[in-house]
Amino acid sequence: QVQLVESGGGLVQAGGSLRLSCAASGSTFSINAMGWYRQAPGKQRELVATINNGGSTDYTDSVKGRFTISRDNVKNIVSLQMNSLKPEDTAVYYCNAKTRILMARSDYWGQGTQVTVSS
């Protein structure tokens, strides 16, 4: 089992910045990737950014050049630096951890943190 606790959401004006953090605990040895997803009202949850154990990252096109994902493998913290925020970035942001133990794969989710960008 992996537990994820997020922090750092809030209200910001368009063009501003926010930093989200997610601390993982429990069976962190089994984590092979972590990331951030978001869900806006009336829309499906979508991938924002991911980072694997090797440090490789992936971003959805709409945030490339504005968001940066990073990870502290010692402290088991993944962060999302969000710059040049736009109103369309408004959503609940969820931390995700993907684990693998032998052939068993699992997904774990944080409770979500609200990000609101005003125009």
BANUVEX-829043 format. One record per residue: residue in three letters; y, x, z of N, C-alpha, C in turn. Coordinates in nm, 4 decimals, always signed. Atoms other than C-alpha are relative to their C-alpha. Layout:
BEGIN
{'ala' {Y X Z} {Y X Z} {Y X Z}} ...
This chain:
BEGIN
{'gln' {-0.1196 +0.0840 +0.0000} {+0.0000 +0.0000 +0.0000} {+0.1249 +0.0877 +0.0000}} {'val' {-0.1294 -0.0687 +0.0054} {+0.3527 +0.1098 -0.0799} {+0.1084 -0.1013 +0.0348}} {'gln' {-0.1142 +0.0836 -0.0347} {+0.6659 -0.0358 +0.0750} {+0.1259 +0.0609 -0.0600}} {'leu' {-0.1228 -0.0444 +0.0649} {+0.9994 -0.0176 -0.1043} {+0.1189 -0.0715 +0.0638}} {'val' {-0.1205 +0.0561 -0.0590} {+1.3398 -0.0694 +0.0567} {+0.1203 +0.0478 -0.0799}} {'glu' {-0.1149 -0.0306 +0.0852} {+1.6492 -0.0869 -0.1633} {+0.1307 -0.0085 +0.0799}} {'ser' {-0.1347 +0.0091 -0.0565} {+2.0135 -0.0367 -0.0770} {+0.1009 +0.0347 -0.1078}} {'gly' {-0.1076 -0.0457 +0.0870} {+2.3469 +0.0029 -0.2494} {+0.0587 -0.1014 -0.0940}} {'gly' {-0.0596 +0.0990 +0.0888} {+2.4173 -0.3195 -0.4352} {+0.1351 -0.0445 +0.0516}} {'gly' {-0.1294 +0.0515 -0.0423} {+2.7467 -0.5008 -0.4190} {+0.0804 -0.0544 -0.1150}} {'leu' {-0.0942 +0.0546 +0.0971} {+3.0496 -0.6289 -0.6035} {+0.0925 +0.1111 -0.0468}} {'val' {-0.0850 -0.1040 +0.0557} {+3.2446 -0.4029 -0.8366} {+0.0705 -0.0548 -0.1236}} {'gln' {-0.0714 +0.0411 +0.1207} {+3.5028 -0.4468 -1.1106} {-0.0576 +0.0705 -0.1220}} {'ala' {+0.0445 -0.0613 +0.1245} {+3.4186 -0.3772 -1.4718} {+0.0607 +0.1395 -0.0146}} {'gly' {-0.0424 -0.1384 +0.0122} {+3.4372 -0.0052 -1.5412} {-0.0282 +0.0832 +0.1233}} {'gly' {+0.0278 -0.0688 -0.1252} {+3.3440 +0.0812 -1.1853} {-0.1413 +0.0551 +0.0063}} {'ser' {+0.1294 -0.0641 -0.0196} {+3.0398 +0.2540 -1.0425} {-0.0667 -0.0504 +0.1273}} {'leu' {+0.0811 +0.0280 -0.1181} {+2.7604 +0.1791 -0.7985} {-0.1215 +0.0918 -0.0040}} {'arg' {+0.1219 -0.0802 -0.0087} {+2.4639 +0.3781 -0.6762} {-0.1023 -0.0780 +0.0812}} {'leu' {+0.1103 +0.0658 -0.0686} {+2.1350 +0.2113 -0.5878} {-0.1002 +0.1052 +0.0453}} {'ser' {+0.1047 -0.0884 -0.0500} {+1.8715 +0.3810 -0.3763} {-0.1202 -0.0826 +0.0439}} {'cys' {+0.1240 +0.0668 -0.0383} {+1.5113 +0.2931 -0.3028} {-0.0892 +0.1015 +0.0702}} {'ala' {+0.0855 -0.0886 -0.0780} {+1.3023 +0.4523 -0.0310} {-0.1421 -0.0553 +0.0036}} {'ala' {+0.1408 +0.0395 -0.0005} {+0.9256 +0.4410 -0.0618} {-0.0699 +0.0545 +0.1237}} {'ser' {+0.0805 -0.0443 -0.1144} {+0.6845 +0.4603 +0.2304} {-0.1419 -0.0539 -0.0174}} {'gly' {+0.1394 +0.0419 +0.0111} {+0.3154 +0.4122 +0.2869} {-0.0791 +0.1005 -0.0820}} {'ser' {+0.0869 -0.0861 +0.0814} {+0.0684 +0.5499 +0.0319} {+0.0764 +0.0600 -0.1180}} {'thr' {-0.0872 -0.0541 +0.1046} {+0.3335 +0.7402 -0.1599} {-0.0721 +0.1029 -0.0862}} {'phe' {+0.0756 -0.0982 +0.0779} {+0.0764 +0.9970 -0.2737} {-0.0547 -0.0604 -0.1281}} {'ser' {+0.0603 +0.0682 +0.1141} {-0.0524 +0.7353 -0.5169} {+0.1018 -0.0394 -0.1075}} {'ile' {-0.1041 +0.0388 +0.0958} {+0.2819 +0.6817 -0.6931} {+0.0016 +0.0965 -0.1176}} {'asn' {-0.0135 -0.0877 +0.1161} {+0.2956 +0.8133 -1.0486} {+0.1265 -0.0288 -0.0801}} {'ala' {-0.1279 +0.0278 +0.0650} {+0.6191 +0.6495 -1.1606} {+0.0783 -0.0983 +0.0864}} {'met' {-0.0876 +0.0948 -0.0686} {+0.9161 +0.4682 -1.0134} {+0.1092 -0.0412 -0.0970}} {'gly' {-0.1039 +0.0452 +0.0914} {+1.1882 +0.2678 -1.1739} {+0.0794 -0.1155 +0.0560}} {'trp' {-0.0868 +0.1127 -0.0333} {+1.4447 -0.0068 -1.1674} {-0.0112 -0.1057 -0.1091}} {'tyr' {-0.0020 +0.1148 +0.0882} {+1.4247 -0.3510 -1.3216} {+0.1146 -0.0900 +0.0464}} {'arg' {-0.1037 +0.0951 -0.0394} {+1.6825 -0.6283 -1.3210} {-0.0306 -0.1376 -0.0574}} {'gln' {+0.0179 +0.1371 +0.0443} {+1.6858 -1.0022 -1.3529} {+0.1299 -0.0757 +0.0194}} {'ala' {-0.1215 +0.0812 -0.0032} {+1.9936 -1.2032 -1.4411} {-0.0399 -0.1476 +0.0060}} {'pro' {+0.0326 +0.1434 -0.0093} {+2.0116 -1.5797 -1.3785} {-0.0434 -0.0566 -0.1346}} {'gly' {+0.0492 +0.0628 +0.1215} {+1.8068 -1.7692 -1.6342} {-0.0665 +0.0933 -0.0984}} {'lys' {+0.0613 -0.0973 +0.0908} {+1.6637 -1.4525 -1.7867} {-0.1230 +0.0622 +0.0624}} {'gln' {+0.1186 -0.0685 -0.0490} {+1.3397 -1.2612 -1.7605} {+0.0371 +0.1352 +0.0600}} {'arg' {-0.0198 -0.1328 -0.0565} {+1.3117 -0.9483 -1.5543} {-0.0193 +0.1035 -0.1107}} {'glu' {+0.0069 -0.1019 +0.1039} {+1.3748 -0.6440 -1.7716} {+0.0050 +0.1395 +0.0596}} {'leu' {-0.0029 -0.1394 -0.0405} {+1.3198 -0.2729 -1.7423} {+0.1407 +0.0572 -0.0184}} {'val' {-0.1284 -0.0703 +0.0116} {+1.6356 -0.0712 -1.6739} {-0.0248 +0.1494 -0.0225}} {'ala' {+0.0264 -0.1433 +0.0109} {+1.5075 +0.2824 -1.6180} {-0.1236 +0.0360 +0.0801}} {'thr' {+0.1167 -0.0484 -0.0723} {+1.1961 +0.4681 -1.5129} {-0.0001 +0.1525 +0.0039}} {'ile' {+0.0176 -0.1445 -0.0107} {+1.1076 +0.8194 -1.4008} {-0.1400 +0.0263 +0.0525}} {'asn' {+0.1357 -0.0270 -0.0459} {+0.7604 +0.9639 -1.3696} {-0.0058 +0.1240 +0.0885}} {'asn' {+0.0137 -0.1117 -0.0940} {+0.6215 +1.2345 -1.1424} {+0.0457 +0.1320 -0.0612}} {'gly' {-0.0429 -0.1218 +0.0660} {+0.7040 +1.4960 -1.4017} {+0.1490 +0.0054 -0.0259}} {'gly' {-0.1450 +0.0032 +0.0190} {+1.0664 +1.3902 -1.4135} {+0.0455 -0.0583 -0.1322}} {'ser' {-0.0382 +0.0615 +0.1272} {+1.0559 +1.2260 -1.7551} {+0.0595 -0.1371 +0.0255}} {'thr' {-0.0714 +0.1252 -0.0205} {+1.2942 +0.9348 -1.7815} {+0.0015 -0.0846 -0.1268}} {'asp' {-0.0120 +0.0933 +0.1115} {+1.3286 +0.6284 -1.9984} {+0.1005 -0.1061 +0.0399}} {'tyr' {-0.1047 +0.0979 -0.0271} {+1.6168 +0.3821 -2.0259} {-0.0028 -0.1097 -0.1053}} {'thr' {-0.0224 +0.1030 +0.0985} {+1.6737 +0.0500 -2.1888} {+0.1280 +0.0338 -0.0755}} {'asp' {-0.1102 -0.0431 +0.0855} {+1.9178 +0.0879 -2.4765} {+0.1374 -0.0361 +0.0561}} {'ser' {-0.1311 +0.0483 -0.0432} {+2.1970 -0.1124 -2.3142} {+0.0612 +0.0830 +0.1119}} {'val' {-0.0549 -0.0787 -0.1107} {+2.2363 +0.1343 -2.0252} {+0.0036 +0.1499 -0.0307}} {'lys' {+0.0012 -0.1425 +0.0346} {+2.1861 +0.4661 -2.2045} {+0.1417 +0.0554 -0.0036}} {'gly' {-0.1313 -0.0617 -0.0061} {+2.4782 +0.6980 -2.1406} {+0.0858 -0.0486 +0.1151}} {'arg' {-0.0766 +0.0535 -0.1133} {+2.5985 +0.4894 -1.8460} {-0.0758 +0.0107 +0.1317}} {'phe' {+0.0828 -0.0041 -0.1206} {+2.3101 +0.4865 -1.5982} {-0.0829 +0.1274 +0.0014}} {'thr' {+0.0856 -0.1169 -0.0164} {+2.1170 +0.7820 -1.4595} {-0.0970 -0.0248 +0.1141}} {'ile' {+0.1014 +0.0138 -0.1033} {+1.7900 +0.7599 -1.2709} {-0.0406 +0.1384 +0.0483}} {'ser' {+0.0427 -0.1276 -0.0558} {+1.6850 +1.0373 -1.0368} {-0.0978 -0.0262 +0.1138}} {'arg' {+0.1045 +0.0190 -0.0998} {+1.4112 +1.0958 -0.7854} {-0.0128 +0.1230 +0.0873}} {'asp' {+0.0281 -0.1058 -0.0976} {+1.3606 +1.3018 -0.4718} {-0.1462 -0.0167 +0.0403}} {'asn' {+0.1439 +0.0149 -0.0234} {+0.9854 +1.3555 -0.4630} {-0.0393 +0.0360 +0.1432}} {'val' {+0.0317 -0.0374 -0.1389} {+0.9958 +1.5058 -0.1136} {+0.0305 -0.1174 +0.0921}} {'lys' {-0.0404 +0.1113 -0.0862} {+1.1820 +1.2149 +0.0443} {-0.0493 -0.1340 -0.0535}} {'asn' {+0.0484 +0.1247 +0.0628} {+1.0252 +0.9577 -0.1924} {+0.1126 -0.1014 -0.0154}} {'ile' {-0.1152 +0.0852 +0.0259} {+1.3631 +0.8161 -0.2883} {+0.0321 +0.0058 -0.1490}} {'val' {-0.0457 +0.0069 +0.1382} {+1.4584 +0.6978 -0.6345} {+0.1377 -0.0650 +0.0010}} {'ser' {-0.1377 +0.0485 +0.0030} {+1.8239 +0.6404 -0.7166} {+0.0393 -0.0371 -0.1426}} {'leu' {-0.0548 +0.0397 +0.1291} {+2.0128 +0.4733 -0.9976} {+0.1520 +0.0066 +0.0097}} {'gln' {-0.1457 -0.0115 +0.0071} {+2.3684 +0.5888 -1.0620} {+0.0468 -0.0817 -0.1180}} {'met' {-0.0470 +0.0910 +0.1042} {+2.5466 +0.3184 -1.2576} {+0.1498 +0.0178 -0.0174}} {'asn' {-0.1406 -0.0205 +0.0321} {+2.8775 +0.4055 -1.4232} {+0.0430 -0.0924 -0.1129}} {'ser' {-0.0557 +0.0840 +0.1074} {+3.1055 +0.2146 -1.6583} {-0.0676 -0.1368 -0.0027}} {'leu' {+0.0702 +0.1274 -0.0118} {+2.9603 -0.1102 -1.5338} {+0.0707 -0.1096 -0.0782}} {'lys' {-0.0488 +0.1123 +0.0799} {+2.9980 -0.4219 -1.7445} {-0.0446 -0.1310 +0.0660}} {'pro' {+0.0426 +0.1293 -0.0573} {+2.9827 -0.7905 -1.6480} {-0.1443 -0.0356 -0.0338}} {'glu' {+0.1386 +0.0322 +0.0385} {+2.6536 -0.8157 -1.8371} {-0.1034 +0.0802 +0.0776}} {'asp' {+0.0917 -0.0716 -0.0887} {+2.5024 -0.5699 -1.5887} {-0.0278 -0.0789 +0.1280}} {'thr' {+0.0197 +0.0827 -0.1184} {+2.5262 -0.8419 -1.3240} {-0.1424 -0.0536 +0.0046}} {'ala' {+0.1397 +0.0405 -0.0147} {+2.1761 -0.9107 -1.1943} {-0.0486 +0.0387 +0.1387}} {'val' {+0.0709 -0.0527 -0.1157} {+1.9383 -0.8664 -0.9065} {-0.0827 +0.1182 -0.0492}} {'tyr' {+0.0696 -0.1214 +0.0385} {+1.8032 -0.5131 -0.9305} {-0.1182 +0.0231 +0.0950}} {'tyr' {+0.1230 -0.0193 -0.0758} {+1.4472 -0.4440 -0.8197} {-0.0541 +0.1408 -0.0203}} {'cys' {+0.0685 -0.1284 +0.0057} {+1.2881 -0.1129 -0.7368} {-0.1480 -0.0246 -0.0260}} {'asn' {+0.1417 +0.0132 +0.0333} {+0.9384 -0.0640 -0.8748} {-0.0706 +0.1335 +0.0175}} {'ala' {+0.0852 -0.1190 -0.0088} {+0.6613 +0.1814 -0.7989} {-0.1349 -0.0331 -0.0633}} {'lys' {+0.1308 +0.0158 +0.0631} {+0.3520 +0.2206 -1.0120} {-0.0951 +0.1019 +0.0609}} {'thr' {+0.0960 -0.0876 -0.0659} {+0.0484 +0.3621 -0.8414} {-0.1323 +0.0027 -0.0763}} {'arg' {+0.1339 -0.0094 +0.0569} {-0.2888 +0.4826 -0.9534} {-0.0888 +0.0769 +0.0964}} {'ile' {+0.1036 -0.0645 -0.0809} {-0.5915 +0.5618 -0.7405} {-0.1289 -0.0166 -0.0778}} {'leu' {+0.1154 -0.0004 +0.0920} {-0.8844 +0.6575 -0.9599} {+0.0344 -0.0898 -0.1177}} {'met' {-0.0276 +0.0870 +0.1150} {-0.8949 +0.3728 -1.2166} {+0.0814 -0.1221 +0.0393}} {'ala' {-0.0726 +0.1178 -0.0470} {-0.7052 +0.1204 -1.0047} {+0.1507 +0.0231 -0.0072}} {'arg' {-0.1457 -0.0093 +0.0120} {-0.3421 +0.0641 -1.0975} {+0.0643 -0.1200 +0.0676}} {'ser' {-0.0710 +0.1078 -0.0671} {-0.0905 -0.1392 -0.9001} {+0.1494 +0.0155 -0.0205}} {'asp' {-0.1461 +0.0031 +0.0029} {+0.2742 -0.2387 -0.9086} {+0.0504 -0.0506 +0.1346}} {'tyr' {-0.0659 +0.0423 -0.1227} {+0.4917 -0.2637 -0.5996} {+0.1478 -0.0222 -0.0278}} {'trp' {-0.1396 +0.0386 +0.0226} {+0.8358 -0.4223 -0.5775} {+0.0787 -0.0019 +0.1299}} {'gly' {-0.0901 +0.0179 -0.1117} {+1.1309 -0.4050 -0.3475} {+0.0474 -0.1435 +0.0061}} {'gln' {-0.0458 +0.1371 -0.0226} {+1.3092 -0.7133 -0.2205} {+0.1128 -0.0389 -0.0938}} {'gly' {-0.1100 +0.0270 +0.0916} {+1.5911 -0.6822 -0.4721} {+0.1350 +0.0171 +0.0654}} {'thr' {-0.1371 -0.0147 -0.0483} {+1.9586 -0.6029 -0.4363} {+0.0940 -0.0518 -0.1084}} {'gln' {-0.0898 +0.0642 +0.0946} {+2.2411 -0.7974 -0.5980} {+0.1087 +0.0968 -0.0460}} {'val' {-0.1115 -0.0732 +0.0594} {+2.4805 -0.6220 -0.8335} {+0.0837 -0.1008 -0.0780}} {'thr' {-0.0906 +0.0922 +0.0676} {+2.7811 -0.8235 -0.9436} {+0.1192 +0.0783 -0.0548}} {'val' {-0.1104 -0.0694 +0.0656} {+3.0334 -0.6883 -1.1939} {+0.0992 -0.1047 -0.0481}} {'ser' {-0.1028 +0.0972 +0.0375} {+3.3552 -0.8842 -1.2266} {+0.0827 +0.0529 -0.1167}} {'ser' {-0.0792 -0.0397 +0.1183} {+3.5615 -0.8841 -1.5442} {+0.1483 +0.0064 +0.0307}} 
